[in-house]
């Protein structure tokens, strides 16, 4: 035997031996505990081995072997000792109160805020007399541990009449599913809406392009040049967009858009049915539109049937044109620098033409089945 005889002999009960062998064979055990278990089992299985021999077998130093032999003899444990550290500055009650504040409305506490921040919660804890002083970063760490972010919010909307909602939403979602097939059969589906009050802001200085290490720079000062309203339609089957700008947003302007842009395009495509998806906004005149469309077909003798599908109330998220409006906003209208309304109009029309060069149908994944499951209606 190499080396001096070990000072601490390892003795194990049957249960302790089984637990150590389980740790060694478990794939989920931490490597530190596995090493300690191997040291103790080697010392137990080979009491004649020196610490150096056990260290060579376990792949560690003899100092580590001596440490855990001694620890086992005194505590019969392979767990780490409690680590020393600075004492807690704040009692658990203060942390619990910070969590309670984060889960409450500031107005309930008499604080004129819409949302809490870490700094405001720290300020409130001081005002309540729970602490003399506390850093916002301390409150932030507590909230992060609780996965609380009271400064963030998102909106939601409850469907009051699920059955009525389904009656209008179901046929529109079915159209989306079959848009390409229906276009081949002569049915063209178009989503229509307006992007209102698009401002033309003339900056004091033109935007400066990005350079290495710097983003695009844009002047904060500007002169308002007025605003335009964009009437737009999205072809569901192929993703192409059609638009027309107006100074006002009235039913007569919407009629002009249909007569000059959408209906001529339907005739050019040679379809026999034009399906329009619309919301119930006053610009679309829900009580007049369908009658007016029938009159126009009779007057002009168009070989065309026009069907109108009205979206459920407060369901603009079902209108695919809204997705394209967000694309327009991100790619053209931000940052906003247009020297006049005419420049803005031409920029919008040029963007539509550019977009249509590589237009693709929107990958719509919200189906009737998902909606029925959400509403609990079959």
Secondary structure, 3 states (H helix, E strand, C coil): CCCCCCCCCCCCCHHHHHHHHHHHHCCCCCHHHHHHHHHHHHHHHCCCCCHHHHHHHHCCCHHHHHHHHHHHHHHCCCCCCCCCCCCCCCCHHHHHHHHHHHCCCHHHHCCCCCCCCHHHHHHHHHHCCCCCCCCHHHHHHHHHHCCCCCCCCCCCCCCCCHHHHHHHHHHHHHHHHCHHHHHHCCEEEEEEEEEEEEEEEEECCCCECCECCECCECCCCEEEEEEEEEEEEEECCCCCEEEEEECCCCHHHHHHHHHHHHHHHHHHHCCCEEEEEECCCHHHCCCCHHHHHHHHHHHHCCCCEEEEEECCCCCHHHCCHHHHHHHHHHHHHCCCCCCCHHHHHHHHHHHHHHHHHCCCCCCCCCCHHHHHHHHCCC
